[in-house]
């Protein structure tokens, strides 16, 4: 176990008046990054961010009103309060739930030009119900939008309703989909429901003694993680949804993310610490501490050379750290190679050798 203490850069930035979006505002909102002596990249914000979501080698953040890129460019400025953000896996757009005086709406923001709207998309809140959260599914081919009574499933070519999950049993404040497109998971308070997307039926319901702060599927779809406020991360096998592993001593358990091969998780354990846990040997942990600041959310990114980075909301900024200590999941790589060879062997004609 090792502790790394990191400085936090506090930046005072002028707030922009809420209004609209576009390139003029985005150029004004851009802030220069700084690099600390320990090699941490710091990207200040004009508004303190609350949530961060990744797309490949970049990430997007939301504050109360602003949707921003990793570098601090303002992508869109809402004149009401942002409640939820969902990044399309294709990277082309972001769905944002926002409301003012309890009148909620969902809009899709183009990540290329920062404009509002997508071809064919028009959500009628009076007809369908007040949106509370959303998430993209199945490599961006579907968008789930939740109300307090129904979860609608929109196909994203023409944005028509392709299906719905009725009487979901909770009002989802947050939703995630499994990478293979099999499942949709939703959270409200101390409850988590997992739905089968093919049958639109409830697959598994969980209820805990403490509030659920975060959920995620592992990149290879084998695990489903639930992080509760008592500092416990429970990992469930996605075949049976039986418990596979429990990891404790995670502080307040505020947020977590799997790394790209699923061997590690990074957990915001409190406002002043992040733990990075080896899931193969969970006693092996690295600690990232700050003396002043406020860790809120995090995600993993790739750089141009496919090296792993960790991006975290840290007070009024987003910090990015290189993570060279994350060793590859060798047993998984070997298993995948064996499966590949077996597939090749099964396709061979009788009497044919691997060399042929």
C-alpha positions in Angstrom: 0.0 0.0 0.0 1.3 3.5 -0.8 0.0 7.0 -0.1 0.5 9.8 -2.6 -0.3 13.3 -1.4 -1.3 15.7 -4.2 -1.6 19.5 -4.2 -4.9 21.1 -5.2 -4.9 24.2 -7.3 -7.7 26.6 -6.3 -8.8 28.9 -9.1 -11.1 31.8 -9.0 -13.0 32.2 -12.2 -15.7 34.7 -13.2 -19.1 33.1 -13.7 -20.9 33.5 -17.0 -24.5 34.5 -17.1 -26.7 31.5 -18.1 -28.2 31.9 -21.5 -27.2 29.8 -24.6 -24.3 28.0 -26.0 -22.1 27.9 -29.1 -18.5 28.7 -30.1 -18.3 32.3 -28.9 -19.1 31.2 -25.3 -17.0 28.1 -25.5 -13.9 30.1 -26.4 -14.5 32.4 -23.5 -14.9 29.5 -21.1 -11.7 27.8 -22.1 -9.1 27.8 -19.4 -5.4 26.9 -19.5 -4.3 23.7 -17.9 -1.5 23.6 -15.4 0.8 20.8 -14.4 2.0 20.1 -10.8 5.5 18.9 -9.8 4.1 15.4 -9.4 2.8 15.4 -13.0 -0.9 16.0 -12.3 -2.7 17.9 -15.1 -5.2 20.4 -13.7 -8.0 21.8 -15.8 -9.8 24.7 -14.0 -13.5 25.3 -14.5 -15.7 28.4 -14.7 -18.2 26.5 -12.6 -17.5 23.8 -10.1 -18.3 20.4 -11.7 -20.5 17.8 -10.1 -20.3 14.8 -12.5 -17.8 13.4 -15.1 -18.4 10.9 -17.9 -15.8 9.5 -20.2 -15.6 9.0 -24.0 -12.4 7.2 -25.2 -9.6 9.7 -24.7 -11.7 12.6 -23.3 -14.4 13.3 -20.8 -17.3 15.7 -20.2 -18.4 17.4 -16.9 -21.6 19.0 -15.7 -22.0 21.7 -13.1 -25.3 23.3 -12.1 -25.7 25.0 -15.6 -22.6 24.2 -17.7 -21.7 21.2 -19.9 -18.0 21.3 -20.5 -15.2 19.3 -22.2 -12.2 17.9 -20.3 -10.1 20.9 -21.3 -12.6 23.4 -19.9 -14.4 24.5 -23.1 -18.1 25.2 -22.5 -20.1 22.9 -24.8 -23.5 24.3 -23.7 -24.9 26.7 -21.1 -28.3 25.9 -19.7 -30.5 28.6 -18.1 -31.9 26.0 -15.6 -30.4 23.2 -13.5 -28.7 20.1 -14.9 -29.9 16.9 -13.3 -28.3 14.1 -15.3 -25.9 13.6 -18.2 -25.5 10.6 -20.5 -22.6 10.4 -23.1 -23.3 8.5 -26.3 -20.7 5.8 -26.7 -20.2 7.0 -30.3 -19.1 10.4 -28.9 -21.4 12.3 -31.2 -23.8 13.7 -28.6 -24.8 13.9 -25.0 -28.3 13.6 -23.5 -28.9 16.1 -20.6 -31.9 16.1 -18.2 -32.4 19.6 -16.9 -35.2 21.3 -15.0 -36.5 24.6 -13.6 -39.2 24.9 -11.0 -39.9 21.2 -11.2 -40.5 21.4 -15.0 -38.0 18.9 -16.4 -36.9 18.4 -20.0 -34.3 16.3 -21.8 -32.2 17.7 -24.7 -29.5 16.2 -26.9 -26.3 18.3 -27.3 -24.1 17.8 -30.4 -20.5 17.4 -29.2 -19.0 18.7 -32.5 -20.7 22.1 -32.7 -22.4 22.5 -29.3 -25.9 22.8 -30.7 -29.1 21.5 -29.2 -31.1 18.9 -30.9 -30.8 15.6 -32.9 -32.7 14.6 -36.0 -36.0 13.2 -35.1 -35.7 13.7 -31.4 -38.5 15.5 -29.6 -39.5 14.5 -26.1 -43.0 15.5 -25.1 -42.9 15.7 -21.3 -46.7 16.4 -21.0 -47.4 13.2 -22.9 -44.7 10.8 -21.8 -44.0 12.2 -18.3 -41.3 14.2 -16.5 -37.8 12.8 -17.4 -35.6 12.1 -14.4 -32.5 10.4 -15.9 -31.2 8.8 -19.1 -28.5 6.6 -20.5 -27.3 5.2 -23.8 -27.4 1.5 -24.5 -26.1 -1.0 -27.0 -23.2 1.0 -28.4 -25.4 4.1 -28.7 -28.2 2.4 -30.7 -30.7 3.0 -28.0 -31.4 5.8 -25.5 -33.2 5.0 -22.2 -35.2 7.8 -20.7 -36.8 7.3 -17.3 -39.8 8.9 -15.7 -41.4 8.0 -12.3 -43.7 5.5 -14.0 -42.0 4.2 -17.2 -38.5 3.7 -18.7 -38.8 4.5 -22.5 -36.4 2.9 -24.9 -35.7 5.1 -28.0 -33.9 3.9 -31.0 -31.4 6.6 -32.0 -31.7 6.6 -35.8 -35.1 8.4 -35.9 -35.7 8.6 -32.1 -38.9 6.6 -32.1 -40.0 4.6 -29.1 -38.8 1.0 -29.6 -40.0 -0.3 -26.3 -40.6 0.5 -22.7 -40.2 -0.9 -19.2 -43.5 -0.3 -17.4 -43.9 -0.1 -13.6 -40.1 -0.2 -13.0 -40.5 -0.3 -9.3 -38.5 2.9 -8.6 -37.8 6.4 -9.9 -34.3 6.1 -11.4 -32.0 9.0 -10.3 -29.2 7.2 -12.3 -29.0 4.4 -14.9 -26.3 2.4 -16.5 -26.4 -0.2 -19.3 -24.1 -3.3 -19.6 -21.6 -3.0 -22.4 -23.0 -6.1 -24.1 -26.5 -4.6 -24.3 -28.2 -7.3 -22.1 -29.1 -5.2 -19.0 -30.2 -1.8 -17.8 -29.6 -1.0 -14.1 -31.3 1.8 -12.2 -30.8 3.4 -8.7 -33.1 5.2 -6.3 -32.1 5.7 -2.7 -31.2 2.3 -1.2 -32.7 0.3 -4.1 -31.2 -1.0 -7.3 -33.2 -2.8 -10.1 -31.6 -4.6 -13.0 -33.8 -5.2 -16.1 -33.4 -7.6 -19.0 -33.5 -5.4 -22.1 -34.7 -8.3 -24.4 -37.7 -9.2 -22.3 -38.2 -5.7 -20.7 -38.6 -7.5 -17.4 -37.1 -7.1 -14.0 -34.1 -9.5 -13.7 -32.9 -8.7 -10.2 -33.9 -6.3 -7.4 -31.6 -5.2 -4.6 -32.3 -3.3 -1.4 -29.6 -2.2 1.1 -29.4 -0.7 4.6 -27.5 2.3 3.3 -28.0 4.6 0.3 -26.5 3.4 -3.0 -24.0 6.0 -4.3 -22.9 4.4 -7.5 -23.3 1.4 -9.8 -21.3 0.1 -12.8 -20.9 -2.9 -15.0 -17.3 -4.1 -15.6 -16.0 -3.6 -19.2 -16.1 -7.3 -19.9 -19.7 -7.6 -18.6 -18.8 -10.3 -16.0 -19.3 -8.1 -12.9 -21.9 -5.6 -11.7 -20.7 -3.4 -8.9 -22.9 -1.6 -6.3 -21.2 1.0 -4.0 -23.1 2.0 -0.8 -22.6 4.9 1.6 -21.2 2.6 4.3 -18.0 2.1 2.2 -18.8 -1.3 0.8 -18.4 -2.3 -2.8 -20.4 -5.5 -3.7 -19.5 -7.3 -7.0 -22.2 -9.5 -8.5 -21.7 -12.2 -11.2 -23.9 -11.0 -14.1 -24.9 -14.6 -15.0 -26.7 -15.3 -11.7 -26.5 -11.9 -9.9 -25.2 -13.7 -6.9 -22.5 -12.0 -4.8 -18.9 -12.7 -6.0 -16.8 -10.4 -3.9 -17.2 -7.7 -1.3 -14.7 -5.0 -0.7 -14.9 -2.9 2.5 -13.1 0.0 4.2 -14.0 2.4 1.4 -14.8 5.4 3.6 -18.0 7.1 2.5 -18.2 5.2 -0.8 -19.1 8.2 -3.0 -18.2 7.1 -6.5 -16.2 4.4 -8.4 -15.1 3.3 -11.8 -13.6 0.1 -13.3 -10.4 0.4 -15.3 -10.4 -0.8 -18.9 -9.7 -4.5 -18.3 -11.7 -4.7 -15.1 -8.8 -5.6 -12.8 -8.9 -2.4 -10.8 -11.5 0.0 -9.4 -10.9 3.6 -8.3 -13.1 4.7 -5.5 -13.8 8.2 -4.1 -13.8 7.3 -0.4 -14.4 10.8 0.8 -13.7 14.5 -0.1 -9.9 14.1 0.5 -9.1 10.6 -0.8 -9.3 8.2 -3.7 -8.4 4.5 -3.3 -7.3 2.3 -6.3 -8.1 -1.3 -5.4 -6.7 -4.4 -7.1 -9.8 -6.7 -7.5 -7.6 -9.8 -7.7 -6.0 -9.0 -4.3 -8.1 -6.3 -2.7 -5.6 -5.8 0.1 -3.4 -4.2 -2.6 -4.5 -0.6 -2.6 -3.0 2.8 -3.6 -4.2 6.0 -1.9 -4.4 9.4 -3.5 -4.8 12.1 -0.8 -5.3 15.8 -0.9 -5.1 18.1 2.1 -7.7 20.7 0.8 -10.3 20.1 -1.8 -13.3 18.0 -2.7 -13.2 14.8 -4.7 -16.6 14.1 -6.1 -16.5 11.8 -9.2 -14.0 10.0 -11.4 -13.4 8.0 -14.5 -10.6 6.3 -16.5 -9.4 7.6 -19.9 -6.9 6.6 -22.5 -4.2 8.9 -23.9 -3.1 8.8 -27.6 -0.7 5.9 -26.8 -3.4 3.9 -25.0 -1.9 4.5 -21.6 -4.4 4.7 -18.8 -5.2 8.0 -17.1 -7.5 8.7 -14.2 -9.6 11.9 -14.3 -11.3 13.2 -11.2 -13.4 16.1 -10.1 -11.3 17.9 -7.5 -12.9 21.0 -6.1 -13.3 23.6 -8.8 -11.2 21.7 -11.3 -10.7 18.4 -13.1 -7.4 16.6 -12.5 -5.8 14.0 -14.7 -3.2 11.6 -13.5 -1.1 9.0 -15.3 -1.6 5.5 -13.9 1.5 3.5 -14.9 1.2 1.2 -11.8 -2.0 -0.6 -13.1 -0.6 -4.0 -14.3 -2.4 -5.8 -17.1 -4.9 -8.5 -16.2 -2.6 -11.3 -17.4 -4.9 -14.2 -16.5 -7.7 -12.6 -18.4 -5.4 -12.1 -21.4 -4.3 -15.7 -21.4 -7.9 -16.9 -21.1 -9.0 -14.8 -24.0 -6.1 -16.1 -26.1 -7.1 -19.7 -25.2 -10.7 -19.0 -26.2 -9.6 -17.5 -29.5 -7.5 -20.6 -30.2 -10.4 -22.9 -29.3 -12.7 -21.0 -31.6 -10.2 -21.5 -34.4 -9.9 -25.2 -33.6 -13.7 -25.6 -33.6 -13.9 -24.1 -37.1 -11.3 -26.5 -38.6 -12.2 -29.2 -41.0 -11.6 -32.8 -39.9 -7.9 -33.7 -40.3 -6.9 -30.1 -40.7 -4.0 -28.8 -38.5 -3.6 -25.4 -36.8 -0.6 -24.7 -39.1 -2.9 -25.2 -42.2 
